[in-house]
């Protein structure tokens, strides 16, 4: 094992980066990612476009490992539900998961079982880092980015369901990365686009959002991801995201909470950063604030030039060598703890079909019947219309082509889809079609923050409504005789909803 003193300054600096890349074939990769690997890159983040099949990604990871001197963090955002980076793998070669909030409707045993299967998949594919669990408490109903990615709307329930996820990942020797410290749950802007601001007082923020992170630290989580959100309660009038804030990272997280694990930035190429800072200035500020590892979505010539300039900044004392050494020592110790210096061992194979049944069983427990005026089970003899949001118009849902009608076995059944923000022409068409049916089942997705969906709902006469995201849509369904919340639009949840509609 290489020690800190064995590394050049350039190698130390590259150890502090996790970079993404374009492509899925090692022999066709851009020279920039290869150059970064040769310079001592700390880790790689994989997105959906990099992962096409189990054999392909295992081969790619194996080749990466063969061509580096120091072991790599092979990292992925595999939360389950809305955020799954394995979405381009063929259906029969991957698991279909439910969302964190759907899991939050079940019990700890189910959460552990679900996470065990996810860990088996990650180990089969070759990943050793998962950017999960989400520790945010979803307190803002109009939050555009967290929602069902959170386990719950209260910190108590977030703790209840996130700690078993963290512990299960660790048991499988996968580095769990809790996110997004100090909490992204009260935002109303997506930090991928611009910098959100959370206006809560420190007391309110501590009460509503910080406890899941404190409990994760108490349970010895080894890595936390820092948000690109501005918190005046911590930073005052100095407008800066948490990821660049010394007050939040060093003064509060490290010194006040006594956190000694890895501190990882959210993707530095998100709008919250790139619209307000140069990458070099942001990187210098983040490292000086206490960040150990910086994620950049792409590895291109500009990013490599920026890293070269960072080396010069260290030599010019804009960043202290002690700060660099501190981070790299933590990185190397974490890699040693998770046995990354040992030869990578893949799980050879897993029974997808058999284990999927476990997830499907858990999914049935996650669907909640909010109201039932003798309309469940549904009348199987009526001419039935399902009106559902088009997955192609929902971020990260476009490859899951399963529909409720695939699992709802009725003699006379039609399903039509609407855009997430339906046009007036589309609304008129759906209203016209609905008049020819006796039983209408309406599926919503975040309608409470999308006026066009509300217009569609207000002009329809339906007997059964199902929110596929949070329960916040339910207030729109006063006219319905049966109301359900699915907390997920993924295949297992649709199967579960169909089962409940037919047999409850």
PEKA-V150506 format. One record per residue. N is the residue number from 1. RES is the residue in one small letter. SS is DSSP state (~ for helix, > for strand, _ for the rest). NEAR is the number of other C-alpha atoms within 10 Angstrom. D_CENTER is the distance of its C-alpha to the mean C-alpha in Angstrom with 2 decimals. Layout:
[[N	RES	SS	NEAR	D_CENTER] [N	RES	SS	NEAR	D_CENTER]]
This chain:
[[1	x	_	11	32.42] [2	x	_	11	32.61] [3	x	_	10	32.99] [4	x	~	18	32.29] [5	x	~	10	35.92] [6	x	~	10	35.80] [7	x	_	14	33.36] [8	x	_	11	34.48] [9	x	~	17	33.03] [10	x	~	16	31.37] [11	x	~	21	29.74] [12	x	~	25	28.57] [13	x	~	25	26.98] [14	x	~	26	25.19] [15	x	~	30	23.88] [16	x	_	23	21.94] [17	x	>	24	19.83] [18	x	>	27	16.84] [19	x	>	25	17.39] [20	x	_	21	16.12] [21	x	_	21	18.77] [22	x	_	17	19.94] [23	x	_	14	21.37] [24	x	_	19	21.29] [25	x	_	15	24.85] [26	x	~	16	25.95] [27	x	~	9	29.43] [28	x	~	9	28.30] [29	x	_	13	25.85] [30	x	_	15	26.54] [31	x	~	12	28.84] [32	x	~	17	26.67] [33	x	~	21	24.03] [34	x	~	17	27.04] [35	x	~	14	28.75] [36	x	~	23	25.81] [37	x	~	24	25.81] [38	x	~	15	29.58] [39	x	~	18	29.32] [40	x	_	23	27.28] [41	x	_	27	23.57] [42	x	_	28	21.42] [43	x	>	25	18.39] [44	x	>	26	16.64] [45	x	>	24	13.09] [46	x	>	23	12.85] [47	x	_	20	11.49] [48	x	~	16	12.49] [49	x	~	14	15.93] [50	x	~	20	16.69] [51	x	_	22	16.23] [52	x	_	16	18.96] [53	x	_	18	20.34] [54	x	~	19	20.43] [55	x	~	11	23.76] [56	x	~	17	22.77] [57	x	~	21	19.74] [58	x	~	18	21.81] [59	x	~	17	24.67] [60	x	~	18	22.79] [61	x	~	18	21.42] [62	x	~	15	24.95] [63	x	~	14	26.56] [64	x	~	17	24.41] [65	x	~	17	25.42] [66	x	~	10	29.04] [67	x	_	12	29.31] [68	x	_	16	28.18] [69	x	_	15	30.18] [70	x	_	22	27.38] [71	x	_	26	24.49] [72	x	_	24	21.10] [73	x	>	24	17.64] [74	x	>	22	16.00] [75	x	>	25	12.30] [76	x	>	21	9.23] [77	x	_	19	5.42] [78	x	>	21	6.20] [79	x	>	23	4.60] [80	x	>	26	7.23] [81	x	_	25	8.37] [82	x	_	23	7.06] [83	x	>	18	4.44] [84	x	>	20	7.18] [85	x	_	20	9.09] [86	x	_	28	12.22] [87	x	_	22	13.00] [88	x	_	16	16.29] [89	x	_	17	17.70] [90	x	_	13	20.53] [91	x	~	13	20.07] [92	x	~	9	22.57] [93	x	~	15	20.97] [94	x	_	20	17.47] [95	x	_	23	16.03] [96	x	_	22	14.65] [97	x	_	29	12.32] [98	x	_	30	11.99] [99	x	_	27	9.37] [100	x	~	28	9.19] [101	x	~	26	11.85] [102	x	~	32	13.87] [103	x	~	30	14.02] [104	x	_	23	15.16] [105	x	_	22	18.17] [106	x	_	17	19.33] [107	x	_	14	20.54] [108	x	~	17	19.77] [109	x	~	12	21.41] [110	x	~	22	19.24] [111	x	~	24	16.00] [112	x	~	21	17.64] [113	x	~	18	18.80] [114	x	~	24	15.48] [115	x	~	22	13.97] [116	x	~	17	17.25] [117	x	~	19	16.89] [118	x	~	22	13.44] [119	x	~	24	15.13] [120	x	~	18	18.10] [121	x	~	22	16.30] [122	x	~	24	14.72] [123	x	~	22	18.24] [124	x	~	19	19.87] [125	x	~	24	18.08] [126	x	_	22	18.66] [127	x	_	25	15.45] [128	x	_	25	16.12] [129	x	>	27	13.03] [130	x	>	23	9.53] [131	x	_	22	7.13] [132	x	_	24	6.86] [133	x	_	29	8.09] [134	x	>	27	7.04] [135	x	_	33	10.73] [136	x	_	33	11.07] [137	x	_	28	13.80] [138	x	_	28	13.65] [139	x	_	20	17.31] [140	x	_	15	17.59] [141	x	_	20	18.09] [142	x	_	19	17.76] [143	x	_	17	14.44] [144	x	_	15	13.17] [145	x	_	17	9.56] [146	x	_	23	8.52] [147	x	~	27	10.76] [148	x	~	24	9.85] [149	x	~	28	6.35] [150	x	_	29	9.05] [151	x	_	28	11.53] [152	x	_	28	14.42] [153	x	_	22	16.51] [154	x	_	16	18.53] [155	x	~	21	18.01] [156	x	~	14	20.18] [157	x	~	16	18.02] [158	x	~	26	14.77] [159	x	~	21	16.93] [160	x	~	18	18.36] [161	x	~	27	15.28] [162	x	~	30	13.07] [163	x	~	23	16.09] [164	x	~	19	16.78] [165	x	~	27	13.34] [166	x	~	26	14.07] [167	x	~	20	17.63] [168	x	~	21	17.06] [169	x	~	26	15.01] [170	x	~	19	17.86] [171	x	~	12	20.46] [172	x	_	15	19.34] [173	x	_	17	19.63] [174	x	_	23	15.99] [175	x	>	27	15.01] [176	x	>	23	12.38] [177	x	_	27	10.86] [178	x	>	29	10.48] [179	x	>	24	9.00] [180	x	>	26	10.13] [181	x	>	28	13.85] [182	x	_	29	16.03] [183	x	_	27	13.87] [184	x	_	32	12.16] [185	x	_	28	13.13] [186	x	_	23	16.50] [187	x	_	24	15.88] [188	x	_	17	17.22] [189	x	_	19	16.35] [190	x	_	19	13.28] [191	x	_	24	13.41] [192	x	_	18	12.70] [193	x	_	13	16.16] [194	x	_	17	18.14] [195	x	_	23	18.37] [196	x	_	21	17.76] [197	x	>	20	20.29] [198	x	>	18	20.27] [199	x	_	14	23.90] [200	x	_	14	24.05] [201	x	_	13	26.77] [202	x	~	14	26.01] [203	x	~	9	27.34] [204	x	~	12	25.19] [205	x	~	19	22.04] [206	x	~	15	22.97] [207	x	~	11	23.73] [208	x	~	22	20.67] [209	x	~	26	17.75] [210	x	~	19	18.83] [211	x	~	21	19.84] [212	x	~	28	16.55] [213	x	~	28	16.45] [214	x	~	19	20.18] [215	x	~	16	19.91] [216	x	~	21	17.32] [217	x	~	20	19.85] [218	x	~	12	22.68] [219	x	_	12	21.14] [220	x	_	15	21.06] [221	x	_	23	17.45] [222	x	_	20	18.03] [223	x	>	24	15.32] [224	x	>	28	13.63] [225	x	>	25	11.68] [226	x	>	27	13.70] [227	x	_	24	12.87] [228	x	_	31	14.95] [229	x	_	28	16.40] [230	x	>	26	20.15] [231	x	>	26	21.56] [232	x	~	18	25.35] [233	x	~	17	25.81] [234	x	~	18	25.15] [235	x	~	16	26.25] [236	x	_	11	28.97] [237	x	_	9	30.13] [238	x	_	11	28.71] [239	x	_	14	25.89] [240	x	_	20	23.21] [241	x	>	23	19.49] [242	x	~	25	18.64] [243	x	~	32	17.74] [244	x	~	27	21.41] [245	x	_	27	23.04] [246	x	~	21	25.42] [247	x	~	17	26.07] [248	x	~	24	22.53] [249	x	~	25	21.79] [250	x	~	18	25.29] [251	x	~	16	27.26] [252	x	~	16	24.84] [253	x	~	21	22.11] [254	x	~	17	24.49] [255	x	~	13	27.87] [256	x	~	11	27.40] [257	x	_	15	24.70] [258	x	_	14	26.09] [259	x	_	21	22.80] [260	x	_	15	23.69] [261	x	_	19	20.50] [262	x	>	21	18.69] [263	x	>	28	17.37] [264	x	>	28	14.87] [265	x	>	28	14.36] [266	x	_	25	11.35] [267	x	_	24	12.30] [268	x	_	22	15.95] [269	x	_	15	16.37] [270	x	_	18	14.56] [271	x	~	17	17.22] [272	x	~	24	17.41] [273	x	~	26	18.93] [274	x	~	16	20.65] [275	x	_	13	22.35] [276	x	_	12	23.89] [277	x	_	13	24.58] [278	x	_	11	25.76] [279	x	~	19	23.48] [280	x	~	17	26.29] [281	x	~	12	26.88] [282	x	~	17	23.24] [283	x	~	23	22.97] [284	x	~	17	26.28] [285	x	~	18	25.37] [286	x	~	24	22.04] [287	x	~	24	23.94] [288	x	~	20	26.79] [289	x	~	20	24.51] [290	x	_	27	23.36] [291	x	_	28	20.28] [292	x	_	26	20.68] [293	x	>	26	18.24] [294	x	>	24	17.31] [295	x	>	20	14.74] [296	x	>	22	16.19] [297	x	_	20	14.68] [298	x	_	19	18.23] [299	x	_	21	21.20] [300	x	_	18	24.23] [301	x	~	13	27.68] [302	x	~	12	26.88] [303	x	~	18	24.17] [304	x	~	16	26.68] [305	x	~	11	29.41] [306	x	~	16	27.37] [307	x	~	20	26.88] [308	x	~	15	30.64] [309	x	~	13	31.39] [310	x	~	21	29.35] [311	x	~	20	31.74] [312	x	~	14	34.59] [313	x	~	15	33.11] [314	x	~	18	33.20] [315	x	~	13	36.78] [316	x	_	10	37.62] [317	x	_	10	36.22] [318	x	_	14	33.60] [319	x	_	18	31.26] [320	x	_	14	33.11] [321	x	~	15	33.32] [322	x	~	10	32.84] [323	x	~	16	29.40] [324	x	~	21	28.53] [325	x	~	17	30.17] [326	x	~	13	28.39] [327	x	~	23	24.91] [328	x	~	25	26.04] [329	x	~	17	27.70] [330	x	~	17	24.53] [331	x	~	23	22.67] [332	x	~	21	25.57] [333	x	~	15	25.90] [334	x	~	18	22.27] [335	x	~	20	22.75] [336	x	~	14	25.96] [337	x	~	13	24.55] [338	x	_	17	22.02] [339	x	_	15	24.96] [340	x	_	18	23.72] [341	x	_	16	27.36] [342	x	_	11	28.32] [343	x	_	9	28.32] [344	x	_	16	25.04] [345	x	_	9	25.40] [346	x	_	16	23.56] [347	x	_	13	23.67] [348	x	_	9	26.03] [349	x	_	12	24.98] [350	x	_	14	23.49] [351	x	_	10	24.78] [352	x	~	16	22.09] [353	x	~	12	24.27] [354	x	~	9	25.36] [355	x	~	14	22.04] [356	x	~	18	20.45] [357	x	~	13	23.10] [358	x	~	14	21.67] [359	x	~	22	18.29] [360	x	~	21	20.40] [361	x	~	15	22.52] [362	x	~	26	19.71] [363	x	~	30	18.47] [364	x	~	21	22.00] [365	x	~	18	21.91] [366	x	~	26	18.82] [367	x	_	25	20.60] [368	x	>	19	22.81] [369	x	>	17	26.20] [370	x	>	12	26.79] [371	x	>	19	30.25] [372	x	>	14	32.70] [373	x	_	10	36.18] [374	x	_	9	37.48] [375	x	_	16	35.35] [376	x	_	18	33.44] [377	x	_	15	33.96] [378	x	_	20	34.42] [379	x	_	14	37.79] [380	x	_	16	37.59] [381	x	_	12	40.73] [382	x	_	15	39.71] [383	x	_	16	38.80] [384	x	>	22	35.05] [385	x	>	23	32.70] [386	x	>	23	28.89] [387	x	>	21	27.37] [388	x	>	22	23.67] [389	x	>	22	21.21] [390	x	_	19	20.99] [391	x	~	22	17.64] [392	x	~	14	18.59] [393	x	~	13	18.32] [394	x	_	15	14.76] [395	x	_	10	11.92] [396	x	_	16	10.27] [397	x	_	18	12.85] [398	x	_	12	15.87] [399	x	_	14	16.38] [400	x	_	16	16.44] [401	x	_	12	20.09] [402	x	_	15	20.84] [403	x	_	21	22.69] [404	x	~	20	24.01] [405	x	~	18	27.48] [406	x	~	13	26.71] [407	x	_	16	26.85] [408	x	_	19	29.22] [409	x	_	13	32.63] [410	x	_	16	35.11] [411	x	_	11	38.37] [412	x	_	12	37.96] [413	x	>	18	34.38] [414	x	>	14	32.84] [415	x	>	16	29.30] [416	x	>	15	28.83] [417	x	>	16	25.72] [418	x	>	21	25.31] [419	x	_	17	23.26] [420	x	_	20	20.54] [421	x	_	20	23.21] [422	x	_	21	26.39] [423	x	_	15	29.57] [424	x	~	12	32.90] [425	x	~	8	34.25] [426	x	~	15	31.41] [427	x	~	20	31.89] [428	x	~	15	35.64] [429	x	~	12	35.18] [430	x	~	19	32.99] [431	x	~	15	35.48] [432	x	~	12	38.30] [433	x	~	11	36.76] [434	x	~	20	36.00] [435	x	_	13	39.72] [436	x	_	11	40.62] [437	x	_	16	38.53] [438	x	_	14	39.36] [439	x	>	22	35.96] [440	x	>	24	32.85] [441	x	>	20	29.30] [442	x	>	23	26.92] [443	x	>	24	23.12] [444	x	>	25	21.23] [445	x	_	24	17.74] [446	x	_	21	17.45] [447	x	~	24	21.20] [448	x	~	19	21.78] [449	x	~	15	20.52] [450	x	_	14	21.97] [451	x	~	13	25.76] [452	x	~	18	26.50] [453	x	~	22	24.93] [454	x	~	18	27.01] [455	x	~	16	30.05] [456	x	~	20	29.55] [457	x	~	21	29.22] [458	x	~	12	32.31] [459	x	_	12	34.39] [460	x	_	18	33.68] [461	x	_	16	35.38] [462	x	_	21	33.07] [463	x	_	19	33.56] [464	x	>	24	30.09] [465	x	>	27	26.77] [466	x	>	27	23.24] [467	x	>	26	20.17] [468	x	_	27	17.18] [469	x	_	24	14.78] [470	x	_	24	15.93] [471	x	~	19	19.56] [472	x	~	17	20.35] [473	x	~	21	21.79] [474	x	~	20	24.36] [475	x	~	10	26.88] [476	x	~	16	27.44] [477	x	_	21	28.75] [478	x	_	11	31.95] [479	x	_	16	34.05] [480	x	_	21	32.26] [481	x	_	16	33.92] [482	x	>	24	30.81] [483	x	>	25	27.31] [484	x	>	23	24.21] [485	x	>	25	20.54] [486	x	_	29	18.13] [487	x	_	30	14.70] [488	x	_	29	13.40] [489	x	_	26	14.91] [490	x	_	24	14.33] [491	x	~	22	17.52] [492	x	~	24	17.89] [493	x	~	30	17.71] [494	x	~	25	20.24] [495	x	~	22	22.45] [496	x	~	22	22.39] [497	x	~	26	23.27] [498	x	~	20	26.06] [499	x	~	16	27.41] [500	x	~	20	27.57] [501	x	~	20	29.25] [502	x	~	17	31.80] [503	x	~	9	32.63] [504	x	_	12	31.76]]
